[in-house]
Amino acid sequence: MSEYQVTLLGIPGVFNNGRIVHFPYRKAEGIFYYLCVEKKVNRDELISVFWGSSDESSGRKNLRQALFQIRRCLDKDAILLHGKNSLELNPKFGFGSEWDLPEADFALRQDRFLDFFYLKDCPEFEVWVENKRRIQLSRCLDYIKSELAEPLVCRDITRLRRLIGTWEYWKPWDEEMVLTGMKCYMQAEKYDWGIQMYHEYVKCLRRDLDEEPSHAVELLFRTMFHRKEVSLIRKTDRKDHFFGRLAELQYIDERIFWFLNHEPSASVVIEGEVGVGKTALMQQIYEMNRDAGVLELVSHCYCAEADFPLKSWRDLFKQLENLQNEGKIRLTESSTALIHLVLTGMATENPDVVHGGNGEYLSYMALENGVLNLLKELAGRWRIILYFDSLQWMDIVSRRLLQRVMIELGNRQVFMIATCRIDGEQDIRGLLAALRERDIITTLPLSCFTEAETTEIAGNALEGCGDAGISTREIFLRTEGNALVLMDTLNMIRQDGWKEGRPLPRIDMLIQLWLEKLTKEQRKVLDALSIFVEHAELEELELLVEMDRMELIEVLEQLLLTRFVVEQTWDDYIIYKFRHRFYKDYVYQHLSMGKRRLWHHAVARFYENQKNGERWLELLPFTIRQYEYSGYPEKADTLRNLQNNI
């Protein structure tokens, strides 16, 4: 049996074993193409489409002649008759065409249906052809748009370019096309392709329609240029490399760019479960904008400080104090005094009054107004981005202050990026709802990595490790795509190698495995560090571990090489803290009750012995907390009363 190939997209044609089939006249050829698309038709339908202006008798005669010519050119059994009226192509001959292709193949064809095929005095056929061309365009664009909506398409650069190129072929003036294409190229970090696409779109728009690109297109083009610049300063150190989250990075960075260029924008709150990578994503955004000429202020909220008023703003104001001392910013005398108040002030029994470190009392309203004036003063010279990590632990006074700041200054003079657990405290939900109702913030949900993303990340992270047979499927099943567990699991595989069949531990098992690798001295220092609310200084650790300072420093240097501890400077002090809250909680929970109470009491007495020193007001809240944990509630209440009466 002969093999027929039918071409309907582009210049149509029929081929028999590679040789073109010539029909005696165009209407017979048109009827064959009609049958290829519609599959099953009746005689009246064909007469109406091809001989609509003729009487019925002439139409039927012409149709019989056309069918005869089709059979003569192809095969006498090429067309099957069903009864007296129905016709269809014989499926045995395989008269398939591009019209029957799966959507994935059909949609990427850049050829118009029956291009350059025209029948004289046959308007009904032309209407049918135009309708099929509209269907072709709809099928193509529906498929392309659905594919481009999938984040993973940006990881296949060749396919991405083909999808966008096909859309551009069909609708070169389409604004949705250029906006979607530029966004996808940004997500794929192919900025030059996006820039080229923009210029081609503008050229086409001006030449063919005598129009200029819209504000949305121009804004996205400028955003893309900004995105290209900040991409050059992203961290590339393999040790701390940031994997994935390209769509989320683009989402946040676009809104920052709009804010920096005085365009309508919304601050971003990153929400997700524990360990999903919220803090890492926020840190990456911070790094990307660090040298962009903006004033970035970072503050961390801690569970242990949830009851300490204004503690959630302390990190931020400490940075301002350091910047002022370094001469990088200049503030008025009143703003300088306000910074000192926030750093040393304490709450009183009256929730509307704050006690300053200089012995004065200040109403909360006055404090709010002072912070607003300070930020306005800074905004006169800087664009300000505030970063708040773990909003769910923010104290009530800090929440009230943040709400006032964002309502009055948000997205005009101050932009905020924050992280929050999806199971966060209900109190913070009220703040978020109030800001969301005013369109001040938008929520960015952060999910665990998918299996495909986990596979890609594992491939990048384990590149060159030399281990064969690594099961990324097993890695995904064991880590469930949780970013923290995944990265620590990959670190373990890089260090210890892959052993087939060996179970991959979850986060608590991973922590225990790492702890077992520590020496007795290292573990003792780690245990002692977990006693402190936030961080510890050398002198404080010496109190508990009973080591001389040089030995303690050597042990801390060893711990810095692990994943547990980080070293930072705070004022004139060197402090040590856990790299992640997970680690601190795990170590602390595995201390015996006796050791906990003994060490808490030792720290509390150490702090109380400094009550005549300059840092007493700063240490007093921590002294109260340490006495509570050590089982001395009466002593804690006494100091609390002292705090309220200062």
C-alpha positions as CSV (number, residue, x, y, z in Angstrom):
1,M,0.0,0.0,0.0
2,S,1.2,3.5,-0.8
3,E,2.5,5.8,1.9
4,Y,0.9,9.3,1.9
5,Q,2.1,12.4,3.6
6,V,-0.2,15.4,3.8
7,T,1.0,18.9,4.6
8,L,-1.5,21.4,5.8
9,L,0.6,23.9,7.6
10,G,2.5,26.2,5.3
11,I,2.1,25.6,1.6
12,P,-0.1,22.5,1.4
13,G,0.6,19.4,-0.5
14,V,0.1,15.6,-0.8
15,F,3.0,13.2,-1.3
16,N,3.0,9.6,-2.3
17,N,6.2,7.8,-1.3
18,G,8.0,11.1,-1.4
19,R,6.6,12.2,-4.8
20,I,4.1,15.1,-5.0
21,V,0.5,14.3,-6.0
22,H,-0.9,16.7,-8.6
23,F,-4.7,17.3,-8.6
24,P,-6.3,18.3,-11.8
25,Y,-8.0,21.3,-10.3
26,R,-7.9,23.3,-7.0
27,K,-11.4,22.5,-5.7
28,A,-10.7,18.8,-5.8
29,E,-7.5,19.5,-3.8
30,G,-9.4,21.7,-1.4
31,I,-12.1,19.0,-0.8
32,F,-9.3,16.6,0.1
33,Y,-7.8,19.0,2.6
34,Y,-11.3,19.6,4.1
35,L,-11.7,15.9,4.6
36,C,-8.3,15.6,6.2
37,V,-9.3,18.1,8.9
38,E,-13.0,17.4,9.4
39,K,-12.6,13.6,9.1
40,K,-16.3,12.8,8.4
41,V,-18.6,15.0,6.4
42,N,-21.7,14.8,4.3
43,R,-22.4,15.7,0.7
44,D,-24.6,18.7,1.5
45,E,-21.9,20.2,3.7
46,L,-19.3,19.9,0.9
47,I,-21.7,21.4,-1.7
48,S,-22.5,24.3,0.6
49,V,-18.8,25.1,1.2
50,F,-17.5,24.6,-2.3
51,W,-20.5,25.4,-4.6
52,G,-22.7,27.5,-2.4
53,S,-23.8,29.8,-5.2
54,S,-24.9,26.9,-7.5
55,D,-28.2,25.0,-7.6
56,E,-28.4,21.6,-5.9
57,S,-28.2,19.6,-9.1
58,S,-25.1,21.3,-10.3
59,G,-23.5,21.1,-6.9
60,R,-24.0,17.4,-6.7
61,K,-22.7,16.9,-10.2
62,N,-19.6,18.9,-9.4
63,L,-19.0,17.0,-6.2
64,R,-19.2,13.7,-7.9
65,Q,-16.7,14.8,-10.5
66,A,-14.3,16.1,-7.8
67,L,-14.5,12.9,-5.8
68,F,-13.8,10.9,-8.9
69,Q,-10.7,13.0,-9.6
70,I,-9.5,12.6,-5.9
71,R,-9.8,8.8,-6.2
72,R,-8.1,8.9,-9.6
73,C,-5.1,10.8,-8.2
74,L,-4.8,8.7,-5.0
75,D,-6.7,5.4,-5.0
76,K,-10.2,4.2,-5.8
77,D,-10.7,3.2,-2.1
78,A,-9.2,6.5,-0.7
79,I,-12.7,7.8,0.1
80,L,-15.3,5.7,1.9
81,L,-19.1,6.2,1.5
82,H,-21.4,5.7,4.4
83,G,-25.0,5.4,3.2
84,K,-26.0,7.9,0.5
85,N,-24.7,11.1,2.2
86,S,-21.6,10.6,4.5
87,L,-18.0,10.6,3.4
88,E,-14.7,10.0,5.1
89,L,-11.1,9.3,4.2
90,N,-10.1,5.6,4.4
91,P,-8.0,5.3,7.6
92,K,-6.1,2.4,6.0
93,F,-4.2,4.9,3.8
94,G,-2.9,6.9,6.8
95,F,-3.9,10.3,5.5
96,G,-2.5,12.0,8.7
97,S,-1.4,15.6,8.8
98,E,0.1,18.1,11.2
99,W,-3.4,19.0,12.2
100,D,-3.5,15.6,14.1
101,L,-0.2,16.1,15.9
102,P,-0.1,16.2,19.7
103,E,-0.3,19.8,21.1
104,A,3.4,19.8,22.0
105,D,4.4,19.3,18.4
106,F,1.6,21.2,16.7
107,A,1.9,24.3,18.8
108,L,5.6,24.9,17.9
109,R,5.0,24.9,14.1
110,Q,5.6,28.3,12.6
111,D,3.6,27.8,9.4
112,R,0.1,29.1,8.7
113,F,-2.7,26.7,7.9
114,L,-3.1,26.3,4.1
115,D,-0.8,29.2,3.4
116,F,-1.1,30.7,-0.1
117,F,-4.0,28.3,-1.0
118,Y,-6.9,30.1,-2.5
119,L,-10.1,29.0,-4.3
120,K,-11.7,31.5,-6.7
121,D,-15.4,32.4,-6.1
122,C,-15.5,30.1,-3.0
123,P,-16.1,32.5,-0.1
124,E,-17.5,29.8,2.2
125,F,-14.2,27.9,1.9
126,E,-12.3,31.0,2.7
127,V,-14.4,31.5,5.8
128,W,-13.7,27.9,6.8
129,V,-9.9,28.4,6.3
130,E,-9.9,31.6,8.4
131,N,-11.7,29.8,11.1
132,K,-9.2,27.0,11.2
133,R,-6.4,29.6,11.2
134,R,-7.9,31.1,14.3
135,I,-8.2,27.7,15.9
136,Q,-4.5,27.0,15.0
137,L,-3.5,30.3,16.6
138,S,-5.6,29.5,19.7
139,R,-4.1,26.0,20.0
140,C,-0.6,27.3,19.7
141,L,-0.9,30.2,22.1
142,D,-2.9,28.3,24.7
143,Y,-0.2,25.6,24.8
144,I,2.7,28.1,24.8
145,K,1.2,30.2,27.6
146,S,0.5,27.1,29.7
147,E,4.1,25.9,29.2
148,L,5.7,29.3,30.0
149,A,3.6,29.4,33.2
150,E,5.6,26.4,34.5
151,P,8.7,27.5,36.4
152,L,10.8,24.5,35.2
153,V,10.5,25.6,31.6
154,C,13.1,28.3,32.3
155,R,15.7,25.5,33.1
156,D,15.5,24.2,29.5
157,I,16.9,27.2,27.6
158,T,16.6,25.7,24.1
159,R,12.9,24.9,24.6
160,L,12.2,28.2,26.3
161,R,13.6,30.1,23.4
162,R,11.6,28.1,20.9
163,L,8.4,28.7,22.9
164,I,8.9,32.4,23.0
165,G,10.1,32.6,19.4
166,T,6.9,30.8,18.2
167,W,4.7,33.2,20.2
168,E,6.7,36.1,18.7
169,Y,6.2,34.7,15.2
170,W,2.5,34.7,15.5
171,K,1.9,37.9,17.4
172,P,5.0,40.2,17.1
173,W,3.0,43.2,18.5
174,D,1.5,41.4,21.4
175,E,2.3,43.1,24.7
176,E,1.6,40.0,26.7
177,M,4.1,38.2,24.6
178,V,7.0,40.6,25.2
179,L,6.2,40.9,28.9
180,T,6.0,37.1,29.4
181,G,9.1,36.5,27.3
182,M,11.2,39.1,29.1
183,K,10.2,37.7,32.5
184,C,11.1,34.2,31.4
185,Y,14.5,35.3,30.1
186,M,15.1,37.1,33.4
187,Q,14.1,34.0,35.4
188,A,16.5,32.0,33.2
189,E,19.2,34.7,33.7
190,K,19.4,35.2,29.9
191,Y,19.3,39.0,30.2
192,D,20.8,39.7,26.7
193,W,18.1,37.7,25.0
194,G,15.4,39.7,26.9
195,I,17.1,42.9,25.9
196,Q,17.2,41.8,22.3
197,M,13.6,40.8,22.4
198,Y,12.6,44.2,23.7
199,H,14.4,46.1,21.0
200,E,12.8,43.9,18.3
201,Y,9.4,44.5,19.8
202,V,9.9,48.3,19.9
203,K,11.1,48.3,16.3
204,C,8.2,46.3,15.1
205,L,5.7,48.4,17.1
206,R,7.0,51.7,15.6
207,R,7.4,50.4,12.1
208,D,4.1,48.6,11.7
209,L,1.7,50.3,14.1
210,D,3.4,53.7,14.6
211,E,3.1,53.2,18.4
212,E,5.4,53.4,21.4
213,P,5.8,50.6,24.1
214,S,3.6,50.9,27.1
215,H,4.8,52.0,30.6
216,A,4.6,48.3,31.8
217,V,7.0,47.2,29.0
218,E,9.4,50.1,29.6
219,L,9.4,49.4,33.4
220,L,10.1,45.7,32.9
221,F,12.9,46.6,30.5
222,R,14.5,48.8,33.1
223,T,13.9,46.1,35.7
224,M,15.7,43.6,33.5
225,F,18.7,46.0,33.2
226,H,18.8,46.3,37.0
227,R,18.4,42.5,37.4
228,K,21.4,42.0,35.1
229,E,23.5,44.3,37.2
230,V,22.7,42.8,40.5
231,S,23.2,39.3,39.1
232,L,26.9,40.1,38.7
233,I,27.3,40.6,42.5
234,R,25.4,37.4,43.6
235,K,27.5,35.1,45.7
236,T,29.3,32.4,43.8
237,D,31.3,30.8,46.6
238,R,30.6,27.1,46.3
239,K,30.7,26.7,50.1
240,D,27.7,28.9,50.6
241,H,26.2,28.7,47.1
242,F,22.5,29.5,46.9
243,F,20.6,27.0,44.7
244,G,17.2,27.5,43.0
245,R,14.5,30.0,43.8
246,L,15.0,32.0,40.6
247,A,11.3,32.8,40.3
248,E,11.1,33.9,43.9
249,L,14.3,36.0,43.5
250,Q,12.9,37.7,40.4
251,Y,9.5,38.3,42.1
252,I,11.1,40.1,45.1
253,D,13.7,41.9,43.1
254,E,11.1,43.3,40.7
255,R,9.3,44.9,43.6
256,I,12.4,46.3,45.0
257,F,13.3,47.9,41.7
258,W,9.8,49.4,41.4
259,F,10.2,50.9,44.9
260,L,13.7,52.3,44.0
261,N,12.3,53.9,40.9
262,H,9.2,55.4,42.6
263,E,6.8,53.0,41.0
264,P,3.8,51.4,42.8
265,S,5.1,48.4,44.7
266,A,4.4,46.2,47.6
267,S,6.7,44.9,50.4
268,V,7.2,41.1,50.6
269,V,6.6,38.7,53.4
270,I,8.1,35.3,52.7
271,E,6.1,32.5,54.3
272,G,6.9,28.9,54.7
273,E,7.4,26.0,57.0
274,V,10.5,25.5,59.2
275,G,13.7,24.9,57.2
276,V,12.2,25.7,53.8
277,G,14.8,28.4,53.1
278,K,13.1,31.6,54.0
279,T,16.1,33.2,55.8
280,A,18.5,32.1,53.1
281,L,16.3,33.7,50.4
282,M,16.1,36.9,52.3
283,Q,19.9,36.9,52.8
284,Q,20.4,36.4,49.1
285,I,18.2,39.4,48.3
286,Y,20.2,41.4,50.9
287,E,23.5,40.4,49.2
288,M,22.1,41.3,45.7
289,N,21.3,44.8,46.8
290,R,24.2,45.4,49.2
291,D,26.1,47.6,46.7
292,A,23.1,49.1,45.0
293,G,23.3,52.4,46.8
294,V,20.5,51.6,49.3
295,L,20.4,51.7,53.1
296,E,19.7,48.1,54.2
297,L,18.9,47.4,57.8
298,V,18.5,43.9,59.1
299,S,16.9,42.7,62.3
300,H,16.3,39.2,63.7
301,C,13.4,38.3,66.0
302,Y,13.9,35.5,68.5
303,C,11.5,33.4,70.5
304,A,13.4,34.1,73.7
305,E,12.9,37.8,73.2
306,A,9.2,37.7,72.3
307,D,8.3,39.3,75.6
308,F,11.0,42.0,75.6
309,P,9.6,45.2,74.1
310,L,11.4,46.7,71.1
311,K,14.0,43.9,71.0
312,S,13.0,43.2,67.4
313,W,14.2,46.6,66.4
314,R,17.5,46.5,68.4
315,D,19.6,45.0,65.7
316,L,18.4,47.6,63.2
317,F,19.1,50.5,65.5
318,K,22.5,49.0,66.5
319,Q,23.4,49.1,62.8
320,L,22.4,52.8,62.6
321,E,24.6,53.6,65.6
322,N,27.6,51.8,64.0
323,L,27.0,53.6,60.7
324,Q,26.9,56.9,62.5
325,N,30.1,56.1,64.5
326,E,31.8,55.2,61.3
327,G,30.8,58.5,59.7
328,K,28.7,56.8,56.9
329,I,25.5,58.6,58.0
330,R,24.8,61.8,59.9
331,L,21.8,62.3,62.1
332,T,20.4,65.1,64.1
333,E,20.8,65.2,67.9
334,S,17.2,64.1,68.5
335,S,17.6,61.1,66.2
336,T,20.9,60.1,67.9
337,A,19.1,60.3,71.3
338,L,16.3,58.1,69.9
339,I,18.7,55.4,68.8
340,H,20.2,55.4,72.3
341,L,16.7,55.1,73.8
342,V,15.7,52.1,71.7
343,L,19.0,50.4,72.5
344,T,18.8,50.9,76.2
345,G,15.1,51.5,76.9
346,M,12.8,49.1,78.8
347,A,9.1,48.6,79.1
348,T,7.1,49.6,82.2
349,E,3.9,48.3,83.8
350,N,2.2,50.9,81.7
351,P,2.2,49.5,78.1
352,D,2.0,53.1,76.7
353,V,5.2,54.3,78.4
354,V,8.8,53.3,77.7
355,H,11.6,53.9,80.2
356,G,14.7,55.3,78.7
357,G,18.3,54.4,79.7
358,N,18.9,58.0,80.7
359,G,16.2,57.8,83.5
360,E,13.5,59.6,81.5
361,Y,10.1,58.2,80.5
362,L,8.7,58.5,77.0
363,S,5.2,57.9,75.8
364,Y,4.9,55.2,73.2
365,M,3.3,57.7,70.8
366,A,6.3,59.9,71.2
367,L,8.5,57.0,70.5
368,E,6.6,56.1,67.3
369,N,6.8,59.7,66.1
370,G,10.5,59.8,66.8
371,V,11.1,56.6,64.8
372,L,9.0,58.0,61.9
373,N,11.0,61.2,61.9
374,L,14.3,59.3,62.0
375,L,13.3,57.2,59.0
376,K,12.1,60.3,57.1
377,E,15.4,62.0,57.9
378,L,17.2,58.9,56.5
379,A,14.8,58.7,53.5
380,G,15.8,62.2,52.4
381,R,19.2,60.8,51.4
382,W,18.7,57.0,51.1
383,R,16.2,54.5,49.8
384,I,15.6,52.3,52.8
385,I,15.0,48.5,52.9
386,L,14.1,46.9,56.2
387,Y,14.7,43.2,56.7
388,F,12.9,41.3,59.5
389,D,13.6,37.7,60.0
390,S,11.1,35.5,61.9
391,L,8.2,37.9,62.3
392,Q,6.3,35.3,64.3
393,W,8.6,36.1,67.3
394,M,8.2,39.9,67.1
395,D,7.1,41.4,70.4
396,I,3.9,43.4,70.7
397,V,5.6,46.8,71.0
398,S,7.7,46.2,67.9
399,R,4.6,45.0,66.0
400,R,2.8,48.3,66.8
401,L,5.8,50.3,65.7
402,L,6.3,48.3,62.5
403,Q,2.6,48.7,61.6
404,R,2.7,52.5,62.1
405,V,6.0,52.8,60.1
406,M,4.6,50.7,57.1
407,I,1.2,52.4,57.0
408,E,2.8,55.9,56.9
409,L,6.0,55.2,55.0
410,G,5.7,51.8,53.4
411,N,6.7,51.4,49.8
412,R,7.2,55.1,49.3
413,Q,10.1,55.8,51.6
414,V,10.6,52.4,53.3
415,F,10.5,48.9,51.8
416,M,10.2,45.8,53.9
417,I,11.2,42.2,53.3
418,A,10.3,39.8,56.1
419,T,10.1,36.1,56.8
420,C,7.4,34.3,58.8
421,R,6.4,30.8,59.5
422,I,3.1,29.6,58.1
423,D,2.2,28.4,61.5
424,G,3.2,31.6,63.2
425,E,1.6,33.2,66.2
426,Q,-1.9,34.5,65.7
427,D,-0.8,38.0,67.0
428,I,1.4,38.5,64.0
429,R,-1.4,37.4,61.7
430,G,-3.3,40.6,62.8
431,L,-0.4,42.8,61.7
432,L,-0.1,41.0,58.4
433,A,-3.8,41.2,57.7
434,A,-3.8,45.0,58.5
435,L,-1.0,45.6,56.1
436,R,-2.4,43.3,53.4
437,E,-5.8,45.0,53.5
438,R,-4.0,48.3,52.6
439,D,-2.0,46.6,49.8
440,I,1.2,47.5,51.7
441,I,2.5,43.9,51.6
442,T,2.2,40.8,49.4
443,T,2.8,37.3,50.6
444,L,5.3,35.0,48.8
445,P,4.7,31.4,49.8
446,L,7.8,29.3,49.8
447,S,7.4,25.6,49.3
448,C,9.7,22.7,49.6
449,F,11.7,21.8,46.5
450,T,9.9,19.5,44.0
451,E,11.5,16.3,43.0
452,A,12.7,17.8,39.7
453,E,14.3,20.8,41.6
454,T,15.8,18.4,44.1
455,T,17.4,16.4,41.3
456,E,18.8,19.5,39.7
457,I,20.1,20.9,43.0
458,A,21.7,17.6,43.9
459,G,23.4,17.5,40.5
460,N,24.9,20.9,41.0
461,A,25.9,20.4,44.6
462,L,27.5,17.0,44.1
463,E,29.2,17.9,40.8
464,G,32.7,16.5,40.7
465,C,32.3,14.5,43.9
466,G,33.2,11.3,42.0
467,D,30.5,9.2,43.5
468,A,28.5,7.0,41.2
469,G,25.1,5.5,41.7
470,I,23.7,8.4,43.8
471,S,19.9,8.1,44.0
472,T,18.4,11.6,43.8
473,R,15.0,9.9,44.1
474,E,16.0,8.5,47.5
475,I,17.4,11.9,48.5
476,F,14.1,13.5,47.7
477,L,12.0,10.9,49.5
478,R,14.1,11.3,52.6
479,T,14.4,15.1,52.7
480,E,11.0,15.8,51.2
481,G,12.5,18.7,49.5
482,N,13.1,20.7,52.7
483,A,15.9,23.1,51.9
484,L,17.7,22.9,55.2
485,V,17.5,19.1,55.4
486,L,18.4,18.8,51.7
487,M,21.5,21.0,51.8
488,D,22.8,19.4,55.0
489,T,22.2,15.9,53.5
490,L,24.1,16.9,50.4
491,N,27.0,18.2,52.6
492,M,27.1,14.9,54.4
493,I,27.2,13.0,51.1
494,R,30.0,15.2,49.9
495,Q,32.0,14.6,53.0
496,D,31.3,10.9,53.7
497,G,30.4,9.7,50.2
498,W,27.3,7.8,49.0
499,K,26.6,4.3,50.2
500,E,23.8,2.6,48.4
501,G,21.0,1.4,50.6
502,R,22.2,3.5,53.5
503,P,19.2,5.4,55.0
504,L,19.4,9.1,54.8
505,P,18.6,10.7,58.2
506,R,16.1,13.4,58.8
507,I,17.2,16.7,60.4
508,D,17.2,15.5,64.1
509,M,19.2,12.4,63.1
510,L,21.6,14.6,61.1
511,I,22.2,16.9,64.0
512,Q,22.9,13.9,66.3
513,L,25.3,12.4,63.7
514,W,27.2,15.7,63.5
515,L,27.3,16.1,67.3
516,E,28.8,12.6,67.7
517,K,31.7,13.7,65.6
518,L,32.7,16.5,68.0
519,T,35.3,16.1,70.7
520,K,34.3,16.2,74.4
521,E,35.6,19.7,74.7
522,Q,33.8,20.9,71.6
523,R,30.5,19.4,72.8
524,K,30.9,21.0,76.2
525,V,31.4,24.5,74.6
526,L,28.4,23.9,72.4
527,D,26.3,22.8,75.4
528,A,27.3,26.0,77.3
529,L,26.5,28.2,74.3
530,S,22.9,26.8,74.2
531,I,22.3,28.3,77.7
532,F,22.4,31.9,76.5
533,V,19.4,33.6,75.1
534,E,21.0,34.8,71.9
535,H,24.8,34.8,71.9
536,A,27.7,34.6,74.3
537,E,31.0,36.3,74.8
538,L,34.3,34.6,75.6
539,E,34.1,35.7,79.3
540,E,30.6,34.2,79.6
541,L,31.6,30.9,78.1
542,E,34.7,30.7,80.3
543,L,32.3,30.8,83.3
544,L,30.7,27.5,82.3
545,V,33.3,25.4,80.5
546,E,36.2,25.9,83.0
547,M,38.8,26.3,80.3
548,D,41.5,28.9,80.1
549,R,40.9,31.5,77.4
550,M,43.4,30.3,74.9
551,E,42.1,26.7,75.0
552,L,38.6,28.0,74.7
553,I,39.5,30.1,71.6
554,E,41.1,27.1,70.0
555,V,38.0,25.0,70.6
556,L,35.8,27.8,69.2
557,E,38.0,28.0,66.1
558,Q,37.4,24.2,65.6
559,L,33.6,24.7,66.0
560,L,33.7,27.5,63.4
561,L,34.8,24.9,60.9
562,T,31.6,22.9,61.6
563,R,28.1,23.9,60.7
564,F,27.1,24.8,64.2
565,V,28.7,28.1,65.3
566,V,29.4,31.5,63.8
567,E,31.6,34.3,65.1
568,Q,30.5,38.0,64.9
569,T,31.4,41.4,66.2
570,W,29.0,43.3,68.4
571,D,30.1,46.8,69.5
572,D,33.6,46.2,70.8
573,Y,32.9,42.6,71.7
574,I,33.4,39.3,69.8
575,I,30.3,37.1,70.2
576,Y,29.5,33.5,69.3
577,K,26.1,32.1,68.4
578,F,24.5,29.1,66.7
579,R,24.2,29.2,63.0
580,H,20.6,28.2,63.1
581,R,17.9,28.0,65.7
582,F,17.4,24.3,65.0
583,Y,20.9,23.5,66.3
584,K,20.5,25.6,69.5
585,D,17.1,24.1,70.4
586,Y,18.3,20.5,69.7
587,V,21.5,20.9,71.9
588,Y,19.6,22.6,74.7
589,Q,16.8,20.0,74.8
590,H,19.3,17.3,75.2
591,L,20.9,18.8,78.3
592,S,20.0,17.3,81.6
593,M,17.6,19.3,83.8
594,G,20.2,19.5,86.5
595,K,22.9,21.0,84.2
596,R,20.4,23.4,82.8
597,R,19.4,24.8,86.1
598,L,23.0,24.9,87.4
599,W,24.3,26.8,84.4
600,H,21.4,29.2,84.2
601,H,21.9,30.1,87.8
602,A,25.6,30.6,87.3
603,V,24.9,33.0,84.4
604,A,22.2,34.8,86.3
605,R,24.6,35.5,89.2
606,F,27.3,36.5,86.8
607,Y,25.0,39.1,85.2
608,E,23.7,40.3,88.6
609,N,27.3,40.9,89.8
610,Q,27.5,43.6,87.1
611,K,24.6,45.6,88.4
612,N,26.8,48.6,89.1
613,G,28.4,48.5,85.6
614,E,27.5,50.4,82.4
615,R,25.7,47.4,80.9
616,W,23.3,46.6,83.7
617,L,20.3,48.0,82.0
618,E,21.1,45.9,78.9
619,L,21.8,42.8,81.0
620,L,18.8,43.1,83.4
621,P,16.2,41.5,81.2
622,F,18.5,38.6,80.5
623,T,19.3,38.2,84.2
624,I,15.5,37.9,84.9
625,R,15.2,35.3,82.2
626,Q,18.2,33.3,83.5
627,Y,16.8,33.3,87.1
628,E,13.4,32.0,85.7
629,Y,15.1,29.2,83.9
630,S,17.2,28.3,86.9
631,G,14.2,27.7,89.2
632,Y,14.4,31.0,91.1
633,P,11.1,32.7,90.3
634,E,11.1,34.9,93.4
635,K,14.5,36.3,92.5
636,A,13.2,36.9,89.0
637,D,10.1,38.8,90.3
638,T,12.3,40.9,92.5
639,L,14.5,42.0,89.6
640,R,11.4,42.6,87.5
641,N,10.0,45.0,90.1
642,L,13.4,46.7,90.1
643,Q,13.2,47.0,86.3
644,N,9.8,48.6,86.5
645,N,10.9,51.1,89.1
646,I,14.1,52.3,87.5
